[in-house]
Amino acid sequence: MDVKAIESLMPELESFVSRYLSHFGRVQNHAHAMTI
């Protein structure tokens, strides 16, 4: 898998992670959701 292929998956990953943001508590913690 190359960088371009990984970058093309970002919208799908962001959509997936957005479903779980409420489990990260404060809005300040939402940035950590993508890292985790």
N, CA, C, O and CB atoms as a CASP TS submission, in Angstrom:
PFRMAT TS
TARGET T0000
AUTHOR 0000-0000-0000
METHOD Language model
MODEL 1
PARENT N/A
ATOM      1  N   MET     1       0.860  -1.170   0.000  1.00  0.00           N
ATOM      2  CA  MET     1       0.000   0.000   0.000  1.00  0.00           C
ATOM      3  C   MET     1       0.903   1.228   0.000  1.00  0.00           C
ATOM      4  O   MET     1       1.847   1.317   0.785  1.00  0.00           O
ATOM      5  CB  MET     1      -0.977   0.000   1.231  1.00  0.00           C
ATOM      6  N   ASP     2       0.609   2.160  -0.874  1.00  0.00           N
ATOM      7  CA  ASP     2       1.399   3.382  -0.927  1.00  0.00           C
ATOM      8  C   ASP     2       0.655   4.541  -0.257  1.00  0.00           C
ATOM      9  O   ASP     2      -0.490   4.396   0.170  1.00  0.00           O
ATOM     10  CB  ASP     2       1.738   3.736  -2.384  1.00  0.00           C
ATOM     11  N   VAL     3       1.318   5.676  -0.176  1.00  0.00           N
ATOM     12  CA  VAL     3       0.764   6.846   0.508  1.00  0.00           C
ATOM     13  C   VAL     3      -0.555   7.272  -0.126  1.00  0.00           C
ATOM     14  O   VAL     3      -1.504   7.609   0.582  1.00  0.00           O
ATOM     15  CB  VAL     3       1.765   8.011   0.477  1.00  0.00           C
ATOM     16  N   LYS     4      -0.619   7.259  -1.436  1.00  0.00           N
ATOM     17  CA  LYS     4      -1.838   7.683  -2.130  1.00  0.00           C
ATOM     18  C   LYS     4      -3.018   6.785  -1.761  1.00  0.00           C
ATOM     19  O   LYS     4      -4.131   7.275  -1.572  1.00  0.00           O
ATOM     20  CB  LYS     4      -1.620   7.670  -3.653  1.00  0.00           C
ATOM     21  N   ALA     5      -2.786   5.485  -1.658  1.00  0.00           N
ATOM     22  CA  ALA     5      -3.849   4.550  -1.291  1.00  0.00           C
ATOM     23  C   ALA     5      -4.320   4.805   0.139  1.00  0.00           C
ATOM     24  O   ALA     5      -5.518   4.768   0.422  1.00  0.00           O
ATOM     25  CB  ALA     5      -3.362   3.095  -1.441  1.00  0.00           C
ATOM     26  N   ILE     6      -3.385   5.060   1.022  1.00  0.00           N
ATOM     27  CA  ILE     6      -3.739   5.335   2.423  1.00  0.00           C
ATOM     28  C   ILE     6      -4.528   6.639   2.525  1.00  0.00           C
ATOM     29  O   ILE     6      -5.533   6.709   3.232  1.00  0.00           O
ATOM     30  CB  ILE     6      -2.466   5.409   3.306  1.00  0.00           C
ATOM     31  N   GLU     7      -4.067   7.673   1.815  1.00  0.00           N
ATOM     32  CA  GLU     7      -4.773   8.952   1.839  1.00  0.00           C
ATOM     33  C   GLU     7      -6.195   8.819   1.299  1.00  0.00           C
ATOM     34  O   GLU     7      -7.098   9.524   1.751  1.00  0.00           O
ATOM     35  CB  GLU     7      -4.004   9.992   1.029  1.00  0.00           C
ATOM     36  N   SER     8      -6.399   7.929   0.346  1.00  0.00           N
ATOM     37  CA  SER     8      -7.740   7.760  -0.219  1.00  0.00           C
ATOM     38  C   SER     8      -8.704   7.134   0.788  1.00  0.00           C
ATOM     39  O   SER     8      -9.920   7.226   0.621  1.00  0.00           O
ATOM     40  CB  SER     8      -7.675   6.899  -1.477  1.00  0.00           C
ATOM     41  N   LEU     9      -8.171   6.503   1.824  1.00  0.00           N
ATOM     42  CA  LEU     9      -9.000   5.884   2.859  1.00  0.00           C
ATOM     43  C   LEU     9      -9.389   6.853   3.983  1.00  0.00           C
ATOM     44  O   LEU     9     -10.244   6.526   4.806  1.00  0.00           O
ATOM     45  CB  LEU     9      -8.269   4.700   3.448  1.00  0.00           C
ATOM     46  N   MET    10      -8.780   8.027   4.025  1.00  0.00           N
ATOM     47  CA  MET    10      -9.025   8.977   5.112  1.00  0.00           C
ATOM     48  C   MET    10     -10.495   9.355   5.280  1.00  0.00           C
ATOM     49  O   MET    10     -10.969   9.373   6.416  1.00  0.00           O
ATOM     50  CB  MET    10      -8.223  10.220   4.878  1.00  0.00           C
ATOM     51  N   PRO    11     -11.243   9.656   4.223  1.00  0.00           N
ATOM     52  CA  PRO    11     -12.656  10.000   4.434  1.00  0.00           C
ATOM     53  C   PRO    11     -13.432   8.874   5.123  1.00  0.00           C
ATOM     54  O   PRO    11     -14.268   9.132   5.989  1.00  0.00           O
ATOM     55  CB  PRO    11     -13.315  10.332   3.099  1.00  0.00           C
ATOM     56  N   GLU    12     -13.156   7.643   4.740  1.00  0.00           N
ATOM     57  CA  GLU    12     -13.839   6.504   5.359  1.00  0.00           C
ATOM     58  C   GLU    12     -13.433   6.359   6.823  1.00  0.00           C
ATOM     59  O   GLU    12     -14.277   6.102   7.682  1.00  0.00           O
ATOM     60  CB  GLU    12     -13.527   5.205   4.593  1.00  0.00           C
ATOM     61  N   LEU    13     -12.151   6.524   7.106  1.00  0.00           N
ATOM     62  CA  LEU    13     -11.663   6.436   8.483  1.00  0.00           C
ATOM     63  C   LEU    13     -12.256   7.550   9.340  1.00  0.00           C
ATOM     64  O   LEU    13     -12.677   7.304  10.470  1.00  0.00           O
ATOM     65  CB  LEU    13     -10.126   6.502   8.516  1.00  0.00           C
ATOM     66  N   GLU    14     -12.291   8.768   8.816  1.00  0.00           N
ATOM     67  CA  GLU    14     -12.863   9.885   9.566  1.00  0.00           C
ATOM     68  C   GLU    14     -14.338   9.666   9.848  1.00  0.00           C
ATOM     69  O   GLU    14     -14.824  10.024  10.920  1.00  0.00           O
ATOM     70  CB  GLU    14     -12.669  11.189   8.805  1.00  0.00           C
ATOM     71  N   SER    15     -15.048   9.087   8.909  1.00  0.00           N
ATOM     72  CA  SER    15     -16.464   8.782   9.107  1.00  0.00           C
ATOM     73  C   SER    15     -16.640   7.740  10.212  1.00  0.00           C
ATOM     74  O   SER    15     -17.530   7.864  11.054  1.00  0.00           O
ATOM     75  CB  SER    15     -17.096   8.280   7.795  1.00  0.00           C
ATOM     76  N   PHE    16     -15.803   6.734  10.204  1.00  0.00           N
ATOM     77  CA  PHE    16     -15.850   5.683  11.219  1.00  0.00           C
ATOM     78  C   PHE    16     -15.572   6.266  12.604  1.00  0.00           C
ATOM     79  O   PHE    16     -16.317   6.023  13.553  1.00  0.00           O
ATOM     80  CB  PHE    16     -14.834   4.568  10.893  1.00  0.00           C
ATOM     81  N   VAL    17     -14.494   7.037  12.703  1.00  0.00           N
ATOM     82  CA  VAL    17     -14.088   7.607  13.992  1.00  0.00           C
ATOM     83  C   VAL    17     -15.149   8.577  14.510  1.00  0.00           C
ATOM     84  O   VAL    17     -15.371   8.650  15.719  1.00  0.00           O
ATOM     85  CB  VAL    17     -12.726   8.326  13.862  1.00  0.00           C
ATOM     86  N   SER    18     -15.800   9.315  13.630  1.00  0.00           N
ATOM     87  CA  SER    18     -16.787  10.302  14.065  1.00  0.00           C
ATOM     88  C   SER    18     -17.938   9.668  14.845  1.00  0.00           C
ATOM     89  O   SER    18     -18.566  10.326  15.675  1.00  0.00           O
ATOM     90  CB  SER    18     -17.334  11.049  12.864  1.00  0.00           C
ATOM     91  N   ARG    19     -18.210   8.404  14.582  1.00  0.00           N
ATOM     92  CA  ARG    19     -19.283   7.710  15.315  1.00  0.00           C
ATOM     93  C   ARG    19     -18.932   7.503  16.782  1.00  0.00           C
ATOM     94  O   ARG    19     -19.821   7.291  17.607  1.00  0.00           O
ATOM     95  CB  ARG    19     -19.577   6.359  14.667  1.00  0.00           C
ATOM     96  N   TYR    20     -17.649   7.563  17.117  1.00  0.00           N
ATOM     97  CA  TYR    20     -17.199   7.267  18.468  1.00  0.00           C
ATOM     98  C   TYR    20     -16.675   8.486  19.226  1.00  0.00           C
ATOM     99  O   TYR    20     -16.199   8.352  20.353  1.00  0.00           O
ATOM    100  CB  TYR    20     -16.135   6.225  18.417  1.00  0.00           C
ATOM    101  N   LEU    21     -16.756   9.670  18.624  1.00  0.00           N
ATOM    102  CA  LEU    21     -16.217  10.864  19.276  1.00  0.00           C
ATOM    103  C   LEU    21     -16.853  11.142  20.624  1.00  0.00           C
ATOM    104  O   LEU    21     -16.185  11.649  21.525  1.00  0.00           O
ATOM    105  CB  LEU    21     -16.400  12.057  18.388  1.00  0.00           C
ATOM    106  N   SER    22     -18.113  10.826  20.781  1.00  0.00           N
ATOM    107  CA  SER    22     -18.774  11.093  22.064  1.00  0.00           C
ATOM    108  C   SER    22     -18.150  10.298  23.210  1.00  0.00           C
ATOM    109  O   SER    22     -18.303  10.668  24.374  1.00  0.00           O
ATOM    110  CB  SER    22     -20.259  10.767  21.965  1.00  0.00           C
ATOM    111  N   HIS    23     -17.458   9.227  22.894  1.00  0.00           N
ATOM    112  CA  HIS    23     -16.805   8.406  23.924  1.00  0.00           C
ATOM    113  C   HIS    23     -15.475   9.006  24.390  1.00  0.00           C
ATOM    114  O   HIS    23     -14.862   8.513  25.337  1.00  0.00           O
ATOM    115  CB  HIS    23     -16.569   6.995  23.392  1.00  0.00           C
ATOM    116  N   PHE    24     -15.042  10.059  23.726  1.00  0.00           N
ATOM    117  CA  PHE    24     -13.794  10.706  24.091  1.00  0.00           C
ATOM    118  C   PHE    24     -14.015  11.914  24.992  1.00  0.00           C
ATOM    119  O   PHE    24     -13.087  12.684  25.242  1.00  0.00           O
ATOM    120  CB  PHE    24     -13.048  11.123  22.850  1.00  0.00           C
ATOM    121  N   GLY    25     -15.229  12.078  25.473  1.00  0.00           N
ATOM    122  CA  GLY    25     -15.516  13.141  26.431  1.00  0.00           C
ATOM    123  C   GLY    25     -15.440  14.526  25.832  1.00  0.00           C
ATOM    124  O   GLY    25     -16.120  14.839  24.855  1.00  0.00           O
ATOM    125  N   ARG    26     -14.601  15.350  26.433  1.00  0.00           N
ATOM    126  CA  ARG    26     -14.503  16.748  26.031  1.00  0.00           C
ATOM    127  C   ARG    26     -14.071  16.893  24.573  1.00  0.00           C
ATOM    128  O   ARG    26     -13.380  16.035  24.024  1.00  0.00           O
ATOM    129  CB  ARG    26     -13.528  17.482  26.936  1.00  0.00           C
ATOM    130  N   VAL    27     -14.489  17.987  23.968  1.00  0.00           N
ATOM    131  CA  VAL    27     -14.156  18.265  22.565  1.00  0.00           C
ATOM    132  C   VAL    27     -12.634  18.289  22.369  1.00  0.00           C
ATOM    133  O   VAL    27     -12.137  17.894  21.314  1.00  0.00           O
ATOM    134  CB  VAL    27     -14.777  19.615  22.116  1.00  0.00           C
ATOM    135  N   GLN    28     -11.907  18.747  23.375  1.00  0.00           N
ATOM    136  CA  GLN    28     -10.450  18.803  23.273  1.00  0.00           C
ATOM    137  C   GLN    28      -9.842  17.411  23.052  1.00  0.00           C
ATOM    138  O   GLN    28      -8.752  17.294  22.492  1.00  0.00           O
ATOM    139  CB  GLN    28      -9.860  19.436  24.536  1.00  0.00           C
ATOM    140  N   ASN    29     -10.531  16.377  23.482  1.00  0.00           N
ATOM    141  CA  ASN    29     -10.024  15.009  23.335  1.00  0.00           C
ATOM    142  C   ASN    29     -10.314  14.411  21.970  1.00  0.00           C
ATOM    143  O   ASN    29      -9.755  13.371  21.621  1.00  0.00           O
ATOM    144  CB  ASN    29     -10.617  14.127  24.397  1.00  0.00           C
ATOM    145  N   HIS    30     -11.170  15.046  21.197  1.00  0.00           N
ATOM    146  CA  HIS    30     -11.557  14.487  19.908  1.00  0.00           C
ATOM    147  C   HIS    30     -10.373  14.363  18.955  1.00  0.00           C
ATOM    148  O   HIS    30     -10.345  13.460  18.118  1.00  0.00           O
ATOM    149  CB  HIS    30     -12.635  15.341  19.277  1.00  0.00           C
ATOM    150  N   ALA    31      -9.409  15.247  19.070  1.00  0.00           N
ATOM    151  CA  ALA    31      -8.228  15.176  18.226  1.00  0.00           C
ATOM    152  C   ALA    31      -7.455  13.880  18.455  1.00  0.00           C
ATOM    153  O   ALA    31      -6.772  13.395  17.554  1.00  0.00           O
ATOM    154  CB  ALA    31      -7.328  16.376  18.482  1.00  0.00           C
ATOM    155  N   HIS    32      -7.560  13.324  19.654  1.00  0.00           N
ATOM    156  CA  HIS    32      -6.862  12.076  19.970  1.00  0.00           C
ATOM    157  C   HIS    32      -7.549  10.857  19.355  1.00  0.00           C
ATOM    158  O   HIS    32      -6.942   9.792  19.243  1.00  0.00           O
ATOM    159  CB  HIS    32      -6.765  11.902  21.477  1.00  0.00           C
ATOM    160  N   ALA    33      -8.781  11.007  18.967  1.00  0.00           N
ATOM    161  CA  ALA    33      -9.531   9.873  18.428  1.00  0.00           C
ATOM    162  C   ALA    33      -8.866   9.309  17.180  1.00  0.00           C
ATOM    163  O   ALA    33      -8.794   8.090  17.025  1.00  0.00           O
ATOM    164  CB  ALA    33     -10.963  10.286  18.111  1.00  0.00           C
ATOM    165  N   MET    34      -8.389  10.152  16.304  1.00  0.00           N
ATOM    166  CA  MET    34      -7.723   9.678  15.084  1.00  0.00           C
ATOM    167  C   MET    34      -6.407   8.998  15.404  1.00  0.00           C
ATOM    168  O   MET    34      -6.011   8.060  14.712  1.00  0.00           O
ATOM    169  CB  MET    34      -7.484  10.837  14.119  1.00  0.00           C
ATOM    170  N   THR    35      -5.722   9.456  16.442  1.00  0.00           N
ATOM    171  CA  THR    35      -4.464   8.847  16.819  1.00  0.00           C
ATOM    172  C   THR    35      -4.675   7.455  17.388  1.00  0.00           C
ATOM    173  O   THR    35      -3.938   6.519  17.078  1.00  0.00           O
ATOM    174  CB  THR    35      -3.740   9.717  17.821  1.00  0.00           C
ATOM    175  N   ILE    36      -5.689   7.340  18.221  1.00  0.00           N
ATOM    176  CA  ILE    36      -5.973   6.057  18.870  1.00  0.00           C
ATOM    177  C   ILE    36      -6.542   5.100  17.859  1.00  0.00           C
ATOM    178  O   ILE    36      -6.852   3.957  18.197  1.00  0.00           O
ATOM    179  CB  ILE    36      -6.944   6.228  20.053  1.00  0.00           C
TER
END
